[in-house]
Amino acid sequence: DGDYNAQGSSKRRLLDAKYWALTGGLFGSHVFDIETTYAFRRKYPGSSELNPIAGPLLATGRPAIYGVVAAMDAGIMYYAYHLRKKGSNKWWVIPVVLIGVESAIGIRNLKYLK
C-alpha cells in the first residue's frame, strides 16, 4: 500500500500531519513571496525581479506564476513522499529549506514596503 513506509512493521502513515503541514507551509511561503513581490513592484514600478525564472512569469500575471508554483510544489512534495516511503529520515529537508528561503524573501520585501 502506498500510504505506508518501507519499514512494514511500523506501518507509520506517510501522509501524516507533518507531511501536510510541510505541504501547506511550502505553498504558503510561495504565496507570501509572490504577493509581497507584487506589492513591492506596485510601490516601486521600475524595479526588476532578481530571480531570472520568476521575472517573466510575474509579468504574465498571477494565474501563470501560481500554476508554475503549484506544479513545482507538487513535484517537491512528491519527491519528499518518495524519500519518506524509502525510509529516509531526511525527506523533510528540501521543503523546510525552501520554506525558509521563500519566507526570508517575503520578509525582505515587507521591509521595503514600510
N, CA, C and O atoms as a MOPAC input file, in Angstrom:
PM7 MOZYME 1SCF
protein

 N      0.84000 1    -1.18100 1     0.00000 1
 C      0.00000 1     0.00000 1     0.00000 1
 C      0.88100 1     1.23900 1     0.00000 1
 O      1.88200 1     1.27900 1     0.71600 1
 N      0.53500 1     2.23900 1    -0.77800 1
 C      1.35800 1     3.42200 1    -0.94400 1
 C      1.37700 1     4.37000 1     0.23300 1
 O      2.17300 1     5.30900 1     0.25700 1
 N      0.51100 1     4.14400 1     1.21800 1
 C      0.44900 1     5.07200 1     2.34300 1
 C      1.34900 1     4.69400 1     3.51500 1
 O      1.33000 1     5.36600 1     4.54600 1
 N      2.11900 1     3.65500 1     3.37500 1
 C      2.97400 1     3.22100 1     4.47200 1
 C      4.42400 1     3.19000 1     4.02300 1
 O      4.71800 1     3.05600 1     2.83500 1
 N      5.32600 1     3.31500 1     4.98900 1
 C      6.73800 1     3.36900 1     4.64400 1
 C      7.32600 1     1.98700 1     4.37300 1
 O      6.65200 1     0.96600 1     4.50800 1
 N      8.61300 1     1.98700 1     3.98500 1
 C      9.28400 1     0.75000 1     3.60900 1
 C      9.47400 1    -0.18600 1     4.80500 1
 O      9.65600 1    -1.39000 1     4.62500 1
 N      9.43500 1     0.34800 1     5.99100 1
 C      9.59200 1    -0.46800 1     7.19400 1
 C      8.20800 1    -0.98400 1     7.59500 1
 O      7.57700 1    -0.44700 1     8.50500 1
 N      7.75100 1    -2.01400 1     6.91800 1
 C      6.39700 1    -2.51700 1     7.03600 1
 C      5.94200 1    -2.81600 1     8.44700 1
 O      4.74300 1    -2.79400 1     8.72700 1
 N      6.88200 1    -3.09800 1     9.34700 1
 C      6.47500 1    -3.46500 1    10.69400 1
 C      5.87200 1    -2.28500 1    11.45600 1
 O      4.97600 1    -2.48000 1    12.27700 1
 N      6.34900 1    -1.06100 1    11.19500 1
 C      5.84500 1     0.08200 1    11.95300 1
 C      4.53000 1     0.60500 1    11.38300 1
 O      3.73500 1     1.19100 1    12.11700 1
 N      4.29300 1     0.41000 1    10.12800 1
 C      3.06200 1     0.84700 1     9.46200 1
 C      2.75500 1     2.33000 1     9.71500 1
 O      1.59300 1     2.73200 1     9.76800 1
 N      3.79900 1     3.12100 1     9.86800 1
 C      3.61900 1     4.56100 1    10.07100 1
 C      3.09300 1     5.18600 1     8.78300 1
 O      3.66400 1     4.98900 1     7.71000 1
 N      2.01900 1     5.92700 1     8.89600 1
 C      1.45100 1     6.58000 1     7.71200 1
 C      2.40800 1     7.63700 1     7.17200 1
 O      2.99000 1     8.41400 1     7.92800 1
 N      2.55800 1     7.65000 1     5.85800 1
 C      3.45200 1     8.61500 1     5.22300 1
 C      2.79200 1     9.98100 1     5.04600 1
 O      3.44400 1    11.01500 1     5.19000 1
 N      1.52000 1     9.98000 1     4.73900 1
 C      0.80700 1    11.23700 1     4.51500 1
 C      0.13900 1    11.68000 1     5.81900 1
 O     -1.08600 1    11.74300 1     5.92800 1
 N      0.98400 1    11.98200 1     6.79500 1
 C      0.50400 1    12.35600 1     8.11700 1
 C      0.46900 1    13.87900 1     8.27500 1
 O      0.67700 1    14.61300 1     7.30900 1
 N      0.21100 1    14.33500 1     9.47200 1
 C      0.11100 1    15.77000 1     9.73900 1
 C      1.40300 1    16.50400 1     9.41300 1
 O      1.36200 1    17.63900 1     8.93800 1
 N      2.55500 1    15.87400 1     9.66100 1
 C      3.83900 1    16.51700 1     9.34300 1
 C      3.96200 1    16.77400 1     7.84700 1
 O      4.36600 1    17.85400 1     7.41600 1
 N      3.60900 1    15.76400 1     7.07000 1
 C      3.69400 1    15.88500 1     5.61700 1
 C      2.78400 1    17.01700 1     5.12300 1
 O      3.21400 1    17.86500 1     4.34200 1
 N      1.53200 1    17.02700 1     5.58000 1
 C      0.59100 1    18.04200 1     5.11000 1
 C      0.93700 1    19.42100 1     5.63500 1
 O      0.67700 1    20.41600 1     4.95700 1
 N      1.51700 1    19.51000 1     6.82800 1
 C      1.94800 1    20.80700 1     7.34900 1
 C      3.07100 1    21.37900 1     6.48100 1
 O      3.07800 1    22.57000 1     6.17100 1
 N      4.01000 1    20.52900 1     6.09600 1
 C      5.08400 1    20.98800 1     5.21500 1
 C      4.53900 1    21.37600 1     3.84100 1
 O      4.99300 1    22.35600 1     3.25100 1
 N      3.57800 1    20.62000 1     3.33300 1
 C      2.98000 1    20.94300 1     2.03500 1
 C      2.31600 1    22.31800 1     2.10100 1
 O      2.52300 1    23.15400 1     1.22100 1
 N      1.52700 1    22.54800 1     3.13500 1
 C      0.87900 1    23.85000 1     3.30200 1
 C      1.87500 1    24.96700 1     3.53400 1
 O      1.72000 1    26.07000 1     3.01000 1
 N      2.89500 1    24.67700 1     4.31800 1
 C      3.92500 1    25.68100 1     4.57900 1
 C      4.68300 1    26.06500 1     3.33000 1
 O      5.00700 1    27.23400 1     3.12200 1
 N      4.96600 1    25.07700 1     2.49800 1
 C      5.69000 1    25.34100 1     1.26100 1
 C      4.86200 1    26.22800 1     0.33500 1
 O      5.35200 1    27.23800 1    -0.17000 1
 N      3.61700 1    25.85000 1     0.11800 1
 C      2.78000 1    26.66000 1    -0.76000 1
 C      2.52300 1    28.03300 1    -0.14100 1
 O      2.54500 1    29.04700 1    -0.83900 1
 N      2.28200 1    28.06200 1     1.16500 1
 C      2.05000 1    29.33900 1     1.84200 1
 C      3.24300 1    30.27600 1     1.74900 1
 O      3.07100 1    31.48300 1     1.57700 1
 N      4.44700 1    29.73600 1     1.85900 1
 C      5.63600 1    30.58900 1     1.75200 1
 C      5.79000 1    31.13100 1     0.33600 1
 O      6.25300 1    32.25500 1     0.14400 1
 N      5.40300 1    30.33000 1    -0.65500 1
 C      5.43700 1    30.82400 1    -2.03500 1
 C      4.40200 1    31.92800 1    -2.24500 1
 O      4.69000 1    32.92500 1    -2.90900 1
 N      3.20700 1    31.76200 1    -1.68800 1
 C      2.17600 1    32.80100 1    -1.78900 1
 C      2.68000 1    34.08900 1    -1.14200 1
 O      2.51800 1    35.17400 1    -1.70200 1
 N      3.28600 1    33.96900 1     0.02600 1
 C      3.84500 1    35.12400 1     0.73700 1
 C      4.87200 1    35.84200 1    -0.13000 1
 O      4.82800 1    37.06600 1    -0.25400 1
 N      5.78500 1    35.10500 1    -0.72200 1
 C      6.80900 1    35.68700 1    -1.58600 1
 C      6.17200 1    36.35900 1    -2.80500 1
 O      6.50300 1    37.49900 1    -3.12900 1
 N      5.27000 1    35.66200 1    -3.47000 1
 C      4.65600 1    36.20200 1    -4.68900 1
 C      3.88200 1    37.48100 1    -4.39800 1
 O      4.04500 1    38.48500 1    -5.09100 1
 N      3.04500 1    37.44100 1    -3.37600 1
 C      2.20200 1    38.60800 1    -3.09200 1
 C      3.00400 1    39.80200 1    -2.59400 1
 O      2.68300 1    40.94100 1    -2.93400 1
 N      4.04100 1    39.56600 1    -1.79500 1
 C      4.87000 1    40.69800 1    -1.36100 1
 C      5.70300 1    41.22200 1    -2.53000 1
 O      6.02000 1    42.41100 1    -2.57800 1
 N      6.05800 1    40.35300 1    -3.46500 1
 C      6.77700 1    40.80600 1    -4.66900 1
 C      5.88100 1    41.69300 1    -5.51700 1
 O      6.32300 1    42.73800 1    -5.99600 1
 N      4.61600 1    41.29100 1    -5.71400 1
 C      3.68700 1    42.14300 1    -6.46600 1
 C      3.49300 1    43.48500 1    -5.76000 1
 O      3.46400 1    44.52500 1    -6.41700 1
 N      3.36200 1    43.47500 1    -4.44000 1
 C      3.19700 1    44.72600 1    -3.68900 1
 C      4.43600 1    45.61000 1    -3.83600 1
 O      4.32400 1    46.82600 1    -3.99300 1
 N      5.61100 1    44.99400 1    -3.78500 1
 C      6.86700 1    45.72500 1    -3.94800 1
 C      6.91700 1    46.37500 1    -5.33000 1
 O      7.30100 1    47.53600 1    -5.46900 1
 N      6.52400 1    45.61000 1    -6.34400 1
 C      6.58000 1    46.14100 1    -7.71500 1
 C      5.54200 1    47.24300 1    -7.94200 1
 O      5.76000 1    48.14000 1    -8.75700 1
 N      4.41900 1    47.18100 1    -7.22800 1
 C      3.44200 1    48.27900 1    -7.31200 1
 C      4.01900 1    49.55900 1    -6.69000 1
 O      3.83600 1    50.65700 1    -7.21500 1
 N      4.71800 1    49.39200 1    -5.56400 1
 C      5.28100 1    50.55600 1    -4.87800 1
 C      6.48700 1    51.11900 1    -5.62900 1
 O      6.70200 1    52.33100 1    -5.66000 1
 N      7.26600 1    50.22600 1    -6.23100 1
 C      8.46900 1    50.62700 1    -6.97500 1
 C      8.34700 1    50.11800 1    -8.40800 1
 O      8.93600 1    49.09100 1    -8.74700 1
 N      7.58700 1    50.82500 1    -9.26000 1
 C      7.27800 1    50.32100 1   -10.60300 1
 C      8.49600 1    50.04300 1   -11.48200 1
 O      8.41900 1    49.18900 1   -12.36500 1
 N      9.57800 1    50.71100 1   -11.27900 1
 C     10.76100 1    50.49400 1   -12.11300 1
 C     11.63700 1    49.33900 1   -11.65900 1
 O     12.65300 1    49.04000 1   -12.28700 1
 N     11.24900 1    48.69400 1   -10.57900 1
 C     12.08400 1    47.61600 1   -10.03400 1
 C     11.99900 1    46.37100 1   -10.90900 1
 O     11.06100 1    46.19800 1   -11.68800 1
 N     12.99900 1    45.51100 1   -10.76000 1
 C     13.00200 1    44.26700 1   -11.53000 1
 C     13.17500 1    43.08200 1   -10.58000 1
 O     13.73500 1    43.21800 1    -9.49200 1
 N     12.69600 1    41.94300 1   -11.00400 1
 C     12.79900 1    40.70500 1   -10.22500 1
 C     14.20700 1    40.15200 1   -10.36900 1
 O     14.72900 1    40.05500 1   -11.48000 1
 N     14.82600 1    39.78800 1    -9.24600 1
 C     16.17500 1    39.23100 1    -9.28300 1
 C     16.19800 1    37.78300 1    -9.75300 1
 O     17.20100 1    37.32200 1   -10.29800 1
 N     15.10800 1    37.07000 1    -9.54700 1
 C     15.03000 1    35.67000 1    -9.96600 1
 C     14.75100 1    35.63000 1   -11.47000 1
 O     13.69500 1    36.08600 1   -11.90700 1
 N     15.68200 1    35.08900 1   -12.27400 1
 C     15.51100 1    35.10300 1   -13.73000 1
 C     14.36200 1    34.22300 1   -14.22800 1
 O     13.89000 1    34.40700 1   -15.35000 1
 N     13.91200 1    33.27800 1   -13.41600 1
 C     12.78300 1    32.43200 1   -13.80700 1
 C     11.46500 1    33.10500 1   -13.44400 1
 O     10.52300 1    33.09900 1   -14.23600 1
 N     11.39900 1    33.68400 1   -12.25400 1
 C     10.15800 1    34.29500 1   -11.78300 1
 C      9.85200 1    35.61100 1   -12.48700 1
 O      8.68300 1    35.95300 1   -12.66300 1
 N     10.87100 1    36.35200 1   -12.89100 1
 C     10.66200 1    37.65400 1   -13.51800 1
 C      9.68700 1    37.62600 1   -14.68100 1
 O      8.69300 1    38.35200 1   -14.65600 1
 N      9.93700 1    36.81200 1   -15.70000 1
 C      8.99500 1    36.76000 1   -16.82500 1
 C      7.60800 1    36.25800 1   -16.42000 1
 O      6.60400 1    36.69700 1   -16.98200 1
 N      7.54500 1    35.35100 1   -15.46300 1
 C      6.24800 1    34.84100 1   -15.01400 1
 C      5.44100 1    35.91300 1   -14.30300 1
 O      4.22100 1    35.97300 1   -14.45300 1
 N      6.10900 1    36.75800 1   -13.53100 1
 C      5.40300 1    37.83600 1   -12.83100 1
 C      4.73000 1    38.77100 1   -13.82000 1
 O      3.64000 1    39.28200 1   -13.56100 1
 N      5.38200 1    38.99500 1   -14.95300 1
 C      4.82100 1    39.88500 1   -15.96900 1
 C      3.56800 1    39.29700 1   -16.61800 1
 O      2.72900 1    40.04600 1   -17.11700 1
 N      3.42800 1    37.97400 1   -16.61800 1
 C      2.26200 1    37.34600 1   -17.25200 1
 C      1.05500 1    37.31600 1   -16.32400 1
 O     -0.06600 1    37.08700 1   -16.78000 1
 N      1.26200 1    37.54200 1   -15.04300 1
 C      0.14900 1    37.60400 1   -14.11100 1
 C      0.09400 1    36.43900 1   -13.14000 1
 O      0.83500 1    35.46300 1   -13.26100 1
 N     -0.78800 1    36.56800 1   -12.18900 1
 C     -0.90800 1    35.58600 1   -11.11500 1
 C     -1.25200 1    34.17600 1   -11.58600 1
 O     -0.65000 1    33.22400 1   -11.09000 1
 N     -2.19000 1    33.99100 1   -12.51700 1
 C     -2.51100 1    32.60800 1   -12.91000 1
 C     -1.28900 1    31.82100 1   -13.39300 1
 O     -1.12400 1    30.65000 1   -13.05200 1
 N     -0.45400 1    32.45600 1   -14.17000 1
 C      0.72400 1    31.76000 1   -14.69200 1
 C      1.70000 1    31.40300 1   -13.57600 1
 O      2.16100 1    30.26500 1   -13.48700 1
 N      2.00900 1    32.37100 1   -12.73200 1
 C      3.00400 1    32.09700 1   -11.69600 1
 C      2.47900 1    31.11000 1   -10.66400 1
 O      3.22500 1    30.25600 1   -10.18700 1
 N      1.18800 1    31.22100 1   -10.31300 1
 C      0.64100 1    30.25900 1    -9.35800 1
 C      0.55200 1    28.86500 1    -9.96400 1
 O      0.71500 1    27.87700 1    -9.24900 1
 N      0.29800 1    28.76600 1   -11.25300 1
 C      0.29800 1    27.46100 1   -11.91000 1
 C      1.66400 1    26.80800 1   -11.86100 1
 O      1.78000 1    25.61600 1   -11.57700 1
 N      2.69900 1    27.58500 1   -12.13700 1
 C      4.06600 1    27.05800 1   -12.08900 1
 C      4.44200 1    26.67600 1   -10.66500 1
 O      5.02000 1    25.61300 1   -10.43400 1
 N      4.11600 1    27.53900 1    -9.71300 1
 C      4.45700 1    27.27400 1    -8.30800 1
 C      3.73100 1    26.03100 1    -7.79600 1
 O      4.32600 1    25.21500 1    -7.09300 1
 N      2.44800 1    25.88100 1    -8.14200 1
 C      1.69300 1    24.70000 1    -7.69900 1
 C      2.31400 1    23.42200 1    -8.26300 1
 O      2.44600 1    22.42600 1    -7.55100 1
 N      2.69000 1    23.45100 1    -9.53200 1
 C      3.32500 1    22.27200 1   -10.13700 1
 C      4.67900 1    21.99200 1    -9.49600 1
 O      5.01700 1    20.83800 1    -9.23200 1
 N      5.44500 1    23.03300 1    -9.25000 1
 C      6.76100 1    22.86600 1    -8.63100 1
 C      6.62000 1    22.31100 1    -7.20700 1
 O      7.34200 1    21.39100 1    -6.82200 1
 N      5.69300 1    22.87100 1    -6.43500 1
 C      5.48900 1    22.39200 1    -5.06600 1
 C      5.00400 1    20.94900 1    -5.05300 1
 O      5.41000 1    20.16400 1    -4.19600 1
 N      4.13700 1    20.59500 1    -5.99700 1
 C      3.67200 1    19.20600 1    -6.08300 1
 C      4.83900 1    18.27100 1    -6.36100 1
 O      4.92400 1    17.19300 1    -5.77300 1
 N      5.72700 1    18.67000 1    -7.24200 1
 C      6.91100 1    17.85200 1    -7.54200 1
 C      7.83600 1    17.71300 1    -6.34400 1
 O      8.34600 1    16.62700 1    -6.06600 1
 N      8.04900 1    18.80800 1    -5.64000 1
 C      8.91200 1    18.78400 1    -4.45000 1
 C      8.32100 1    17.86200 1    -3.38600 1
 O      9.03300 1    17.05900 1    -2.78400 1
 N      7.01600 1    17.98600 1    -3.16000 1
 C      6.39400 1    17.16100 1    -2.12600 1
 C      6.25700 1    15.70100 1    -2.56100 1
 O      6.25800 1    14.80400 1    -1.71800 1
 N      6.14100 1    15.45900 1    -3.84800 1
 C      6.15200 1    14.06800 1    -4.31500 1
 C      7.52200 1    13.45200 1    -4.06200 1
 O      7.62400 1    12.29800 1    -3.64500 1
 N      8.57600 1    14.22600 1    -4.31500 1
 C      9.92800 1    13.72400 1    -4.05500 1
 C     10.12000 1    13.46700 1    -2.55300 1
 O     10.71700 1    12.46200 1    -2.16600 1
 N      9.61200 1    14.37500 1    -1.71000 1
 C      9.69300 1    14.16700 1    -0.26200 1
 C      8.94300 1    12.89500 1     0.13700 1
 O      9.42300 1    12.12000 1     0.96500 1
 N      7.77000 1    12.68600 1    -0.45400 1
 C      6.99000 1    11.47000 1    -0.20300 1
 C      7.78300 1    10.23100 1    -0.61900 1
 O      7.83200 1     9.24000 1     0.10900 1
 N      8.39900 1    10.30100 1    -1.79000 1
 C      9.19700 1     9.17700 1    -2.29900 1
 C     10.35400 1     8.86300 1    -1.33900 1
 O     10.60800 1     7.69900 1    -1.02900 1
 N     11.04400 1     9.89000 1    -0.87800 1
 C     12.14500 1     9.67200 1     0.06500 1
 C     11.64200 1     9.04200 1     1.35600 1
 O     12.25600 1     8.11900 1     1.89100 1
 N     10.52800 1     9.54700 1     1.84600 1
 C      9.97600 1     9.02200 1     3.09200 1
 C      9.53900 1     7.57400 1     2.92500 1
 O      9.74000 1     6.75100 1     3.81900 1
 N      8.94700 1     7.27000 1     1.79000 1
 C      8.49100 1     5.90000 1     1.52600 1
 C      9.67300 1     4.93400 1     1.50500 1
 O      9.54800 1     3.77800 1     1.91100 1
 N     10.81700 1     5.41600 1     1.02900 1
 C     12.02800 1     4.58300 1     1.00700 1
 C     12.67600 1     4.46400 1     2.38800 1
 O     13.63900 1     3.71700 1     2.56200 1
 N     12.15800 1     5.18800 1     3.34900 1
 C     12.68200 1     5.09700 1     4.70500 1
 C     13.67800 1     6.17800 1     5.08500 1
 O     14.28400 1     6.10600 1     6.15300 1
 N     13.86000 1     7.18600 1     4.22600 1
 C     14.79600 1     8.26300 1     4.53500 1
 C     14.25600 1     9.12600 1     5.66800 1
 O     13.07500 1     9.47200 1     5.70100 1
 N     15.14500 1     9.46400 1     6.59300 1
 C     14.73000 1    10.37000 1     7.66700 1
 C     15.06100 1    11.82400 1     7.31400 1
 O     14.92000 1    12.71500 1     8.15100 1
 N     15.49800 1    12.05700 1     6.08100 1
 C     15.82200 1    13.40900 1     5.60600 1
 C     14.79900 1    13.91900 1     4.58700 1
 O     15.05800 1    14.90500 1     3.89800 1
 N     13.66300 1    13.27200 1     4.48500 1
 C     12.64500 1    13.61700 1     3.49200 1
 C     12.14400 1    15.04700 1     3.61500 1
 O     11.67100 1    15.61700 1     2.63100 1
 N     12.23500 1    15.63100 1     4.77900 1
 C     11.68500 1    16.94200 1     5.08600 1
 C     12.64300 1    18.09300 1     4.79800 1
 O     12.23300 1    19.25300 1     4.84100 1
 N     13.91500 1    17.79800 1     4.50500 1
 C     14.93900 1    18.84400 1     4.40300 1
 C     14.65500 1    19.83300 1     3.27000 1
 O     14.67900 1    21.04300 1     3.49500 1
 N     14.38900 1    19.34700 1     2.07200 1
 C     14.18500 1    20.25600 1     0.93700 1
 C     12.98100 1    21.17100 1     1.16400 1
 O     13.10900 1    22.38200 1     0.98000 1
 N     11.82200 1    20.64600 1     1.55600 1
 C     10.70500 1    21.56800 1     1.80800 1
 C     11.01200 1    22.60400 1     2.89500 1
 O     10.63500 1    23.76800 1     2.75900 1
 N     11.68200 1    22.19900 1     3.95800 1
 C     11.98500 1    23.14000 1     5.04700 1
 C     12.93900 1    24.23500 1     4.56800 1
 O     12.74900 1    25.40800 1     4.89100 1
 N     13.95300 1    23.86100 1     3.80700 1
 C     14.89100 1    24.86000 1     3.28200 1
 C     14.15800 1    25.84700 1     2.38000 1
 O     14.36300 1    27.05700 1     2.48300 1
 N     13.30700 1    25.33600 1     1.50000 1
 C     12.56800 1    26.22500 1     0.59300 1
 C     11.58400 1    27.11400 1     1.34000 1
 O     11.40900 1    28.27700 1     0.97500 1
 N     10.94500 1    26.59700 1     2.37000 1
 C     10.05700 1    27.42700 1     3.19500 1
 C     10.85900 1    28.57800 1     3.80700 1
 O     10.40400 1    29.72200 1     3.82100 1
 N     12.04200 1    28.26900 1     4.30400 1
 C     12.89800 1    29.30000 1     4.89000 1
 C     13.32700 1    30.35000 1     3.88100 1
 O     13.29700 1    31.54600 1     4.17200 1
 N     13.72500 1    29.90700 1     2.69800 1
 C     14.17500 1    30.84400 1     1.65200 1
 C     13.02700 1    31.73700 1     1.19900 1
 O     13.17200 1    32.95900 1     1.14400 1
 N     11.88900 1    31.13600 1     0.87500 1
 C     10.74600 1    31.92200 1     0.39500 1
 C     10.23600 1    32.87600 1     1.46600 1
 O      9.85400 1    34.00500 1     1.15900 1
 N     10.22700 1    32.43400 1     2.71600 1
 C      9.79600 1    33.30500 1     3.81400 1
 C     10.75800 1    34.47200 1     3.99300 1
 O     10.32600 1    35.60300 1     4.21700 1
 N     12.05500 1    34.20900 1     3.89900 1
 C     13.05700 1    35.27600 1     4.03100 1
 C     12.89800 1    36.30700 1     2.91500 1
 O     13.04100 1    37.50600 1     3.15400 1
 N     12.60600 1    35.85100 1     1.70700 1
 C     12.40200 1    36.78200 1     0.58900 1
 C     11.15700 1    37.63500 1     0.83800 1
 O     11.17400 1    38.84600 1     0.62000 1
 N     10.08300 1    36.99800 1     1.29500 1
 C      8.86000 1    37.75200 1     1.59700 1
 C      9.08100 1    38.77900 1     2.69500 1
 O      8.58200 1    39.90100 1     2.61100 1
 N      9.82900 1    38.39900 1     3.72600 1
 C     10.13400 1    39.32800 1     4.82700 1
 C     10.96900 1    40.49200 1     4.31700 1
 O     10.75000 1    41.63900 1     4.70500 1
 N     11.92000 1    40.19700 1     3.45100 1
 C     12.74600 1    41.25200 1     2.85800 1
 C     11.87300 1    42.21100 1     2.05600 1
 O     12.04200 1    43.42700 1     2.13900 1
 N     10.93800 1    41.66200 1     1.28000 1
 C     10.02300 1    42.51600 1     0.51600 1
 C      9.21700 1    43.41900 1     1.44500 1
 O      9.06600 1    44.61200 1     1.18500 1
 N      8.69500 1    42.83500 1     2.54500 1
 C      7.91200 1    43.62500 1     3.50300 1
 C      8.71700 1    44.76100 1     4.10900 1
 O      8.19100 1    45.84800 1     4.35100 1
 N      9.99400 1    44.50500 1     4.35100 1
 C     10.86700 1    45.51200 1     4.94400 1
 C     10.89800 1    46.77200 1     4.07800 1
 O     10.91200 1    47.88800 1     4.59600 1
 N     10.90800 1    46.58700 1     2.76700 1
 C     10.96400 1    47.73200 1     1.87000 1
 C      9.59200 1    48.32700 1     1.56400 1
 O      9.50300 1    49.37500 1     0.92500 1
 N      8.52800 1    47.67500 1     2.01100 1
 C      7.19200 1    48.21200 1     1.78200 1
 C      6.74600 1    49.18200 1     2.86700 1
 O      5.72500 1    49.85500 1     2.72100 1
 N      7.49700 1    49.25500 1     3.94200 1
 C      7.11500 1    50.13400 1     5.06800 1
 C      7.35100 1    51.59200 1     4.72400 1
 O      7.08800 1    52.47000 1     5.54500 1

